[in-house]
Amino acid sequence: MKSAGGKEFTVPEPRTGSADLSADILESLETFAEIGESLHGTANATEICEQVVAVLNDRLGLQTCSIMLVDADGMLVNVAGTSPRKGKSAPRVHRSFRLGEGIAGTVAESGKAILVPDATCDERFSSGRMAPTVRSLLCLPIKGAEGPLGVLNLSHGDPGFFGTHHVTVFGTLATILGRLLAESRLAQKLAEFNRDLEQEVATRTLEIQASHAYLEQLLNSASDVILTVDWRGRVTFANPRVSVLGYNREQLLGQPFSVLCPGGTLPTPLMDAMTGTVRHHEELVLSGKDGEALNTYCSFSPLDDADGSGRGALVMIRDVSGSKRLELQVRQMEKLTAIGTLVAGIAHEINNKLVPILVYSELLQRADLPEKEVKLIQTVHKSAVNARHIMDSLLRFSRQEAPRKEVCSLNEVVQDVINMVQFRTRKQDVTLGCELDNTIPALCLDAHQIAQVVLNIVNNACDAVEGESGTVTVRTERRGDEVRITVQDNGPGIEKENLARIFDPFFTTKEVGKGTGLGLSLCYGIIQEHGGDIQVHSAPGDTRFRISLPADTRSAMSASRSDPERDHNTKAPRGRCLVADGDPTLLEVLEHALAGHHDVVPEASGSGVISRLADGGFDVLLLDLNLADMPAEEVLQWVSEHRPHMSKRIVLMTGNAEDLDRLSQNELTSGPVITKPFQLSEVHRAVAGMLMADKE
């Protein structure tokens, strides 16, 4: 490569070894975790940026690290960290650029990251403005919903320190940072909204003092619950909206306000209002008539009793339970999406490595080997199969796979789980109770996924009471148009600061090695896919997980069961198979696995597949969806146009969750799909199905 002066430079190769790559990714994940811990409770945008820069500098040993944000004038301004300067001059913290100016301005304007392996070999730095100690640079965009928010600048003294995988990994960090900054700005707007709300309440109070008749008409038509409470704490007025609490006006009048409060204690903001202090927008959990907890925003204002006997309070209650649930669901899905993208990539790589282990260990079990060696090979095969199940769970986590529903009994699913954990509870001296509602109708659901959810929560409950002679109770009940599963334990409870995070991916309170933090995240995704919800209430001695599922009996009655897979009892004829996979190892595995039954022609590229199909003479095409030289869709398009008879003779292979989403939108083929890692029997069954189709 030549610089502006014509001098030859050699650009160092980025670190791409599998060991370095794995170490980089692991270190990056640990860095993300530390950033998450450091940002707990931080809402100010500048503080967020400073915390991120501090952790990145400390963890990665960077030469420089800075975050630039777009200000009100559309300029990129350094708000955290430093930018490198030539010579011995002190770093400037508050540098600024226009959008489109320099690397930072270009990244912010285009929304695309720029990676510079070696600044000394890059013409953009030929002017010598960059500090000589800086060699490798990475600049990533920080995006918001309405446009660019800023950029994240990273630099290091070693050439080639940053590689293409860093673009993906730190791109995820930049995305998360963008969301945090957006939420910070939203919090500022929310504070302004709170101030406006306080002003509105003050105005309404003046209207109450001016005209009692107008007030009552207004209160009766209000969308919020409005109560007046006398100096003794008893309700003296309630508008019709009180029905959201499960009461009518007559039932609540004369009752103490404490009947709406868990524990029967008057809330502190109400007591303050009775002493003359206005309390607005207080977030309280109130209890409805049926005992159901309701999330509310409450305002309390002092109000003299009409007879002058004392000072009570005006109470305005807004039920935000639905909004809270929706907000939590949105945030949870955003977290699942961000982490799921990373998980899917890692799972894809591991799945490819499992294929040779599964296939060759299966073949070796059939070989004429001593019994001792066969047992060793069986152990290898069993471990590989277990690893495959783990990767399947991770892929379901990354894709939030749609459940495979069928009509079944929820009580039977729960009872099967109870039977599975009874042995464990006896060993731990845990009393396990089960209360099943026999009126629950048959439901349309994925029994395996629901059992996985119940098992995970029951196991967590058993862990919570282990060693304390605790009690775990599982019950089912029909409640209106939904069915509930409740898992309750009398353990020490969940810390209040952890309640909002228990469904976050990779969050766990268990000791290292005893929990991955994925269990409840998977449970949350499964229940969401079933159209339900999970809520948790926890206090010392009483922790309850409540799973709600829709009781749609009409869907259950009309649910269609998928036809069972056809059983090809007759032996499939020998065929000529074209096998295409960009991974040489997997290509060798497939060729070896099929060679004894069919004539196999291996091919590593999409262009090679097209060339061989053009010559004709193939019965089946096994096509991987990730070929190096061209997308598999181009191969499928060519087949559709030039060899349409082969369109129904294609078996697709993939180990990437995103490929399955691409495939669902592609109408060029309707053949079977084999997901990696696969076993030998799956490949033979798919090929045999194609060859046997000619006989039917």
C-alpha positions, -999 to +999 in steps of 0.1 A: +000+000+000+013+035-008+009+067+012+004+101-002+042+105-006+045+073-026+063+053+002+054+016+004+038+004+036+028-031+048-005-032+066-004-057+095-029-084+094-056-081+121-057-108+147-081-135+133-069-167+149-097-187+165-080-185+199-075-147+197-110-143+183-126-163+212-105-145+237-114-111+222-151-120+222-150-133+258-131-102+270-156-080+252-185-098+269-168-094+303-163-057+294-200-054+285-209-069+319-187-045+338-201-016+318-236-028+327-227-030+364-210+005+364-241+021+347-266+008+373-286+038+384-269+062+361-293+084+340-272+114+330-259+112+294-224+126+302-220+103+332-230+073+310-203+082+285-177+088+311-184+054+327-182+036+294-149+053+285-134+045+319-143+008+317-131+005+281-097+022+289-093+000+320-103-033+305-087-030+270-056-009+276-065+015+248-043+043+237-073+067+236-110+063+239-136+090+235-173+095+229-186+124+207-222+134+207-242+156+183-251+189+201-281+211+194-262+229+166-255+197+148-218+196+157-200+165+170-185+174+204-162+153+226-181+147+259-160+119+274-125+106+271-097+122+251-087+124+215-050+119+204-028+149+197+006+150+180+037+157+201+037+164+238+007+187+238-021+178+262-050+159+248-080+180+240-112+168+255-137+191+238-128+188+201-157+192+177-164+183+141-192+190+116-211+160+103-192+146+073-159+162+085-130+138+093-134+102+102-157+109+131-179+132+111-181+107+082-190+078+105-218+099+122-232+111+089-231+077+071-240+055+101-212+031+091-182+021+111-146+028+099-118+004+108-081+015+102-057-013+109-026+010+107-029+048+106+006+051+093-004+032+062-036+052+056-036+082+033-062+100+055-035+104+082-006+113+058-007+149+070+008+138+103-020+152+125-024+119+142-002+111+173+027+088+163+018+064+191-016+056+176-016+029+150-050+010+150-083+028+151-119+019+152-148+045+149-184+033+153-217+052+149-240+057+179-275+058+164-308+070+177-343+065+164-344+100+148-309+102+135-272+101+146-264+106+182-226+105+180-196+082+176-175+059+197-137+063+190-112+036+200-075+036+192-045+015+202-007+017+198-004-018+182-011-020+144-038-045+136-051-045+172-087-040+160-101-066+135-134-070+117-149-090+146-144-059+168-167-040+144-195-065+152-188-068+189-183-031+197-210-023+172-233-040+196-219-019+225-225+013+204-261+001+198-267-004+235-251+029+243-274+046+218-304+031+235-291+042+269-285+078+257-319+078+241-335+067+274-315+094+292-330+120+269-364+104+274-360+106+312-353+144+308-385+147+289-403+127+315-391+151+342-406+179+322-438+160+319-439+155+357-435+192+362-463+199+338-484+173+356-478+190+389-488+223+375-520+206+361-529+192+396-523+226+412-547+242+387-573+215+394-570+222+431-578+259+426-609+248+405-620+226+434-619+256+458-637+278+433-667+256+425-677+224+443-705+216+418-682+220+388-657+198+406-681+169+411-692+170+375-656+170+364-646+142+388-674+120+377-663+122+341-625+119+348-605+089+334-585+086+366-597+073+400-603+103+422-610+100+459-613+123+489-601+111+523-610+127+557-586+133+586-593+098+599-582+082+566-617+071+555-629+076+519-656+103+517-659+106+479-652+083+450-658+088+413-672+061+390-637+052+378-631+034+411-644+003+393-608-003+380-600-012+416-628-038+418-652-016+438-682+005+432-687+038+449-711+026+476-687-002+486-658+021+492-674+050+509-668+051+546-640+024+543-604+033+554-581+040+525-558+013+539-581-014+523-565-005+490-530-009+504-510-042+507-505-048+544-534-025+555-511+005+562-518+040+550-491+051+525-466+078+536-475+103+508-512+103+520-500+110+556-478+138+543-508+153+524-528+153+556-502+174+573-501+199+544-475+185+520-483+180+484-471+148+469-474+142+432-468+114+408-460+088+435-455+053+421-475+029+444-487-007+442-523-008+454-545-039+460-578-044+442-608-060+458-598-095+446-563-090+460-547-084+426-517-059+427-521-028+405-493-005+395-504+031+398-493+067+397-509+086+426-510+123+435-519+134+471-530+170+479-541+184+512-579+190+514-598+205+544-629+186+554-662+203+544-673+205+580-639+220+591-632+191+615-598+184+601-576+181+571-579+151+547-566+147+512-575+146+476-562+114+459-558+109+422-550+074+410-540+063+375-538+026+368-506+020+347-504-018+351-510-023+313-485+004+304-459-011+328-463-045+314-460-032+278-430-012+287-413-041+304-421-064+274-406-038+249-374-034+270-371-072+274-375-079+237-349-052+229-324-069+252-332-103+238-327-091+203-294-075+210-280-104+229-297-129+206-277-116+176-244-123+193-256-157+206-267-168+171-233-161+156-215-181+183-239-210+181-235-212+143-197-216+146-200-243+173-226-262+154-203-265+124-176-280+146-201-305+161-210-320+127-178-341+122-180-353+158-216-365+155-212-381+121-179-399+126-187-411+161-220-425+147-200-443+119-174-456+144-201-472+166-210-493+136-175-504+130-161-537+142-142-524+173-135-538+208-163-533+233-142-510+254-135-487+225-171-487+214-181-475+249-156-447+246-170-437+212-206-439+226-196-415+253-182-390+227-214-393+207-236-388+237-217-357+247-219-343+212-257-349+212-260-331+246-239-302+232-263-301+203-293-298+226-276-269+244-269-251+211-306-257+201-316-239+233-293-210+225-307-208+190-343-208+203-332-180+226-317-159+197-347-165+174-375-168+200-386-198+180-423-201+174-439-229+196-451-261+180-485-261+195-509-290+199-539-297+221-529-310+255-537-309+292-519-282+311-524-302+344-507-332+329-477-311+318-474-296+353-478-331+369-450-345+347-427-317+359-436-324+396-428-361+391-394-351+376-383-330+406-398-351+435-366-371+439-346-339+442-369-323+468-368-354+490-330-353+490-330-316+499-357-319+526-380-296+505-418-301+508-433-300+473-470-293+470-492-295+439-528-280+437-543-286+402-576-270+391-596-298+373-618-273+356-590-261+333-599-270+296-576-285+271-553-258+257-534-254+224-497-250+234-462-265+231-461-289+259-423-293+258-417-255+260-442-250+288-427-279+308-393-263+303-406-230+318-423-247+348-393-269+354-369-240+354-390-219+378-396-249+402-359-257+402-351-220+410-376-222+439-360-254+452-326-237+451-340-207+471-352-229+500-324-255+499-311-262+534-340-244+551-366-271+552-386-250+528-419-254+510-426-251+473-462-251+460-473-253+424-509-246+416-530-241+385-563-222+382-588-208+357-592-171+360-616-156+335-602-158+300-568-170+311-552-199+329-526-194+356-497-214+369-483-202+402-450-214+417-447-202+454-419-207+479-412-196+514-375-188+508-357-155+517-371-137+487-355-118+458-337-085+466-357-055+455-329-042+432-328-076+414-365-079+407-364-057+376-335-076+362-343-113+367-356-118+331-325-101+317-302-123+296-271-136+315-283-121+348-280-145+377-276-143+415-262-178+417-226-186+424-202-189+395-207-222+377-242-228+391-262-206+367-259-191+332-286-164+336-303-177+304-331-197+321-356-170+329-348-152+297-358-183+278-389-187+299-399-151+293-395-156+255-415-188+255-444-174+274-445-143+252-446-165+221-477-183+236-494-149+240-490-150+278-471-132+306-449-139+336-450-117+367-431-121+400-439-109+435-413-114+462-410-107+499-392-126+527-410-158+532-433-154+501-420-155+465-445-162+437-440-166+400-473-163+381-475-176+345-506-164+326-517-182+294-548-174+273-576-200+278-587-200+241-606-232+240-618-225+204-583-225+191-577-257+210-607-274+194-597-263+159-559-267+163-545-286+134-519-313+140-491-316+116-490-348+096-465-372+108-433-376+088-436-402+061-419-434+069-399-447+040-399-484+048-386-495+014-349-491+007-341-460-012-324-465-046-288-454-052-286-419-066-261-393-078-257-365-052-241-331-056-230-319-022-222-282-018-207-267+014-181-239+018-165-257+048-139-282+036-143-303+068-180-305+065-177-313+028-154-342+036-178-354+063-208-354+040-189-371+012-177-398+036-212-403+051-230-407+018-203-425-003-214-460+008-250-455-004-248-430-033-225-415-059-212-383-044-198-353-061-184-326-037-184-289-046-173-259-024-186-229-044-219-217-058-204-211-092-191-247-092-226-259-083-241-241-113-214-254-136-220-290-126-257-287-127-254-273-162-238-306-173-268-324-157-270-360-144-278-354-107-307-368-086-303-347-054-286-315-045-275-309-009-269-272-007-255-252+022-271-217+025-237-200+033-214-205+002-184-182+000-187-168-035-224-161-038-256-163-019-275-196-020-305-177-033-287-170-066-281-208-070-317-215-063-328-188-088-305-204-115-320-238-108-355-224-110-348-209-144-325-234-160-331-268-143-367-265-129-369-303-124-342-300-097-361-274-077-379-303-059-347-323-054-329-299-032-320-305+005-309-273+022-284-272+051-277-244+076-264-238+110-274-202+112-307-191+128-309-161+105-308-184+075-341-200+086-357-166+086-344-159+051-356-193+040-392-187+053-394-157+029-380-176-001-404-194-025-377-209-048-377-242-029-399-262-007-376-291+001-364-303+035-340-284+057-313-300+078-300-279+106-264-282+118-252-300+138-270-330+122-267-367+127-260-392+099-296-406+100-310-371+092-289-368+061-298-403+048-335-398+056-336-365+036-318-379+006-339-411+007-370-390+008-360-372-025-351-405-042-382-423-030-405-395-043-400-409-078-417-442-068-448-425-053 
